[in-house]
Amino acid sequence: MKSLDDDQAVEVVTIPLAGKSSIADHMVIASGRSSRQVASMANKLADRIKQEFGRPVRIEGLPVADWVLIDADDVIVHLFRPEVRTFYNLERMWAFGDEGAPRAAAPGA
């Protein structure tokens, strides 16, 4: 979350997946203002995860950077350009059966 905040990601949302899916425990969805910003955020986040946790991450979608998926095992991060995020609307898809809507991350969380 700090890395995304540092890179000025917008509309950052975290969705708890524990008990909903076996793919991960948490999902983070965020937007960048352009493909260039999305690619930059993805690369920096992958590097930061590797430095801090000693594990490489898998990245999909970097060449175009409309939608980049970062698989860090127990956390899945989706980075979008705004129009692509609106089209796919992952927040709505993964919020089924929740107590409420997905919550936006608190600044600095």
Secondary structure as UniProt FT lines:
FT   HELIX           2..6
FT   TURN            7..8
FT   STRAND          10..16
FT   TURN            18..20
FT   STRAND          26..31
FT   HELIX           35..53
FT   STRAND          58..60
FT   TURN            62..64
FT   STRAND          67..71
FT   STRAND          75..80
FT   HELIX           82..88
FT   HELIX           90..94
FT   TURN            95..97
FT   STRAND          103..104
FT   TURN            107..108
//
